[in-house]
Amino acid sequence: MIKNLLYLGAAFFLLIAFAGQAQSLDFSSLADQSSYRCSGGVVALGDSHRHVREKCGAPIEIAKLQDYGPIWIYSDPQATFMYYLAFLNGKLQRIVGAPCTPDDPACFELE
């Protein structure tokens, strides 16, 4: 009986531990921002991808979603936030932030 409870407890612990990793970030539900401050200055909606790269450097990752163009992902080293910059036809169309860190794989799984 006690052995079964231990196995059940271990299984429940593993279920809880891995459940958080299976989640993804719902990009469409995040609140929009009009600008993003990075190390080289401020970028805003309508800026070209070249201008964003000059100001902010290379993103830590580039994601793709069906309803959006490429989404450049940046992290703020001073906070536990990541920023997602979506481009369409080479122009910055959407800026959103989320409470994420680069060591959380769910922050790179966009839906």
For each residue, the residues with C-beta under 8 A, 3 or more apart:
1: 4 5
2: 5 6
3: 6 7
4: 1 7 8
5: 1 2 8 9
6: 2 3 9 10
7: 3 4 10 11
8: 4 5 11 12
9: 5 6 12 13
10: 6 7 13 14
11: 7 8 14 15
12: 8 9 15 16
13: 9 10 16 17
14: 10 11 17 18
15: 11 12 18 19
16: 12 13 19 20
17: 13 14 20 21
18: 14 15 21 22
19: 15 16 22 23
20: 16 17 23 106
21: 17 18 105 106
22: 18 19
23: 19 20 106 109
24: 106 109 110 111
25: 30 98 100 106 107 108 109 110 111
26: 29 30 111
27: 30 65 68 71 84 86 96 110 111
28: 67
29: 26
30: 25 26 27 84 96 97 98
31: 96 97
32: 94 95 96
33: 36 95 96 97
34: 44 45 95
35: 42 43 44 45 95
36: 33 42 43 44 56 74 83 85 95 97
37: 41 42
38: 41 42 43 55 56 57 74
39: 56 57
40: 54 55 56 57
41: 37 38 55
42: 35 36 37 38 55
43: 35 36 38 47 51 52 55 56 85 92 95
44: 34 35 36 47 92
45: 34 35 92 93 94 95
46: 91 92
47: 43 44 51 52 91 92
48: 51 52 90 91 92
49: 52 53 72 87 90 91 92
50: 53 54 90
51: 43 47 48 54 55
52: 43 47 48 49 55 56 72 85 92
53: 49 50 56 57 58
54: 40 50 51
55: 38 40 41 42 43 51 52
56: 36 38 39 40 43 52 53 59 74
57: 38 39 40 53
58: 53
59: 56 62 72 73 74 85
60: 73 74 75 102
61: 72 73 108
62: 59 70 71 72 73
63: 70 71 73 84 108 110
64: 68 69 70 71
65: 27 68 71 86 110 111
66:
67: 28
68: 27 64 65 71 86 88 93 94
69: 64 86 87 88 89 93
70: 62 63 64 86 87
71: 27 62 63 64 65 68 84 85 86 87 110
72: 49 52 59 61 62 84 85 86 87
73: 59 60 61 62 63 82 83 84 85 107 108
74: 36 38 56 59 60 82 83 85
75: 60 81 82 83 100 101 102
76: 79 80 81 82 83
77:
78:
79: 76
80: 76 99 100 101
81: 75 76 97 98 99 100
82: 73 74 75 76 97 98 100 101 102 107
83: 36 73 74 75 76 95 96 97
84: 27 30 63 71 72 73 94 95 96 97 98 110
85: 36 43 52 59 71 72 73 74 92 94 95
86: 27 65 68 69 70 71 72 92 93 94 95 96
87: 49 69 70 71 72 90 91 92 93
88: 68 69 91 93
89: 69
90: 48 49 50 87
91: 46 47 48 49 87 88
92: 43 44 45 46 47 48 49 52 85 86 87 95
93: 45 68 69 86 87 88
94: 32 45 68 84 85 86
95: 32 33 34 35 36 43 45 83 84 85 86 92
96: 27 30 31 32 33 83 84 86
97: 30 31 33 36 81 82 83 84
98: 25 30 81 82 84 107
99: 80 81
100: 25 75 80 81 82 104 106 107
101: 75 80 82 104 107
102: 60 75 82 107
103:
104: 100 101 107
105: 21 108 109
106: 20 21 23 24 25 100 109
107: 25 73 82 98 100 101 102 104
108: 25 61 63 73 105
109: 23 24 25 105 106
110: 24 25 27 63 65 71 84
111: 24 25 26 27 65
